[in-house]
């Protein structure tokens, strides 16, 4: 096939299940390619008679069965064993990969996308996500057929084994991120599990730590993951907190590598606020490595102003938690994340983990005796206006002359006290626009003007324009 063919996005392979590239045929090829690459990458030697092994987990989507079986066929056909762990959060797959000393981990999930989508994500033997170079190597093997002749036979074919204690292992692992001797007794919490991968693990973890817990959307049927629930529908966790009179609410996405919180006043607490709370706490204890937090270009500029009085600073990466993690590893930093709710507490884990992130904030609430509504005041946000437009094609943004002219004019009008970000989503057919500035009404007008220009230039799918405006709780001077 042509060299330019590409199946990896910003977070693995993702798309509509049973439509290329998320088909059983491509999954089988990916399984073969991954088995070949990972056994070469893993520095551990395999004693005679012991085959390499790959952990395979998934979320609760119906299409997971189809893709799981295809991957098993591909991996075992290369003489590699598969350890099946069933539905488990993405960070759980990363942990089990390390815990079982496997050569790699694979998780089947499309995260926050609707159930008809699915994806294939990979972890190295050490629980970290792949870099671009390794993804290109896997793609090359998928498209060129270089390993088509590699066909172990007889006893050299791999086998699949189901690991029954994966859930228990992950529950104990997550609990170890919470201080020994501290409990959540007398704390009333609500969890929206999004009918996803954390439907068992998060309630189990919080109950074992003593929380007075109400759980919603924890009965997956294969088609209801993220359906009017979870972190993509925050109004639901707000409703649940109000209904239960809870001190805090937790909402996961489908694979539970992220979390959105809700305070006792039913106000949302996003990833930027979670990062700010954790960073300020760590700075006060001298525990934030190099006094530096890693965030993406999408995070609110208020983060810099929140950390500066405490001696902290922020470094930024392109959008995608994998890029945050790469920067954290490169600089040997221990805290980073995204506004969307992907937080990496690297003292405890190697990837974004919704429940571990939530436990760190619950710990701070317990230690300080402060409600979540008070803790989040450490971050004063700049107003933001966001537009997410679903498109049928993604021409280069620089080719959209009128759009880029408006972007330049808007940046000039902000006079260095704001910013404009325009990019295509790496996981969905969308163009994303964010304008941040000090005047909410003005940035909202500017966002609408640029969105109209995008519509005129490339068209958008009718009724598929998402609007979002945020403003700080306190005026920015």
C-alpha positions, 0 to 999 in steps of 0.5 A: 500500500502507499507509504502515506497511509496512516492509521494512528491518531493522537491517541492510538487508532480510533474510528467507527467500529467495523469501518476502516481502520477499526475493523477485524481485518486491520485489528488482526494485522495490528496484532501481528505487527504489535507482537513483532515490534514489542518483542523486539523493543522489550529489553527483557530476555525470554528464557527458553520455553517462555513466550513473550506476552501482551496484556489485552483489556477493553472498555464496555463497547459491544464491538470490543468482542469483535476486535478482541478476538481479531487481536488475539488471532493476530498476536498468537499467530506470531507466537506471542501469548495474550493475557485477557483481562476484560473490562478495565480502565485504560490506566488499569491496563497500563498497570497490569502490563507492568505488574505481570511483566508483559512485553506490552499492553493493548486497550480497546476503547474510544474513550469519550466517543459514542458506543459505535466508535472504538479504538486500539491503544498501545502501552510499552512494557513499562506502562507508557504510551508509544511515541510516534516512531514506534507507531510508524514502525507498526504502521509500516508492518501493517501496510507493507506485509513485511512479516506476512511470512512469519508463521510459527507452527505447532507448539510455537503458536501463542495461547490466550489466557484469562487473568481473573484477578486483574480487577483486584490488582488494580483496585489495590494499586489505586488505593496505594496512592491514598495515604495509609491510615487516612479514610473517606469515612463520613464523606458523601460522594457520587460517582457517574461511571459513564457505563464504562470501564470503571463501572466496577473499579471506582465504586469498589475503591471508594467504598473500600476507603470508607466513602458514603457512596452513591453510584450511577450509570454503572450498568453497561449493556454494550451500547450505553457507554457515555450515553447522556452520562459521564464527563462528556455530559457534566450536567448529569453529575451536577444533578446527582450531587444536588439530588444526593447532597454530596460533598463532591461528585466524580464523572469518568469518561468511557475508559476512565483515564480522565475525571471531571469533579463537581463541588458541593455547590454543584459547580464543575471542577475541570482539569485545569482546576484539579491541576491547580489544586494539586500543584499548589498543594505540592508546592507548599510541601516542596513536592512538585518536581522542579516547581514545574507543572506540565499542561497543554496549549488548551489549558487556561492561562490562569494556571501560570498566575495561580502557581507564580505566587507559590514559586511554581511555573507551567510548561506547555505542550501540544494537545494530547496527554501522550505529549504531556507525559513525554514532556514529564518524562523528558524533564523528570517532572511528576505532575501534568495534565489537560483541561479535559480531565487527563491528569498524570500523577507520575509519583503513582502511575505512568498515564492519566488515571481518573480515580487516582487523580480524584483520590489526590483531591479528596486527600487534600480535602481531608488534610485541609478540611476545606470543601472543594468549592474553596480549594478551586478558588486558587485558580482564577480563570481567563474567560474562554470561548470555544467552538467545535465544528464537525466537518466532512474534510480537513483541508490544511488550515493555512489554506483557509485564507479568510479564516487565518486572516480573522485569526491574525486580526483577533490575536492583534486585538487581544494585544498580548492579553489572550490567545487564539487556538485553531486546530483539527481534532486528532480523534474526531472529524472536528475543527476546534477553536478556542479564544481566551481573553479578558472580555467575555462578550468580545471573545464570544463575538470573535469566536462566532465570526471565525466559526462563520468563516470556517463554515463558509470555507469548508462547510460544517455538518448542520446542527453539529456546532458545539458552543462553550463559553466560560468566564472566571468566578472573579474578574481578571484585573 
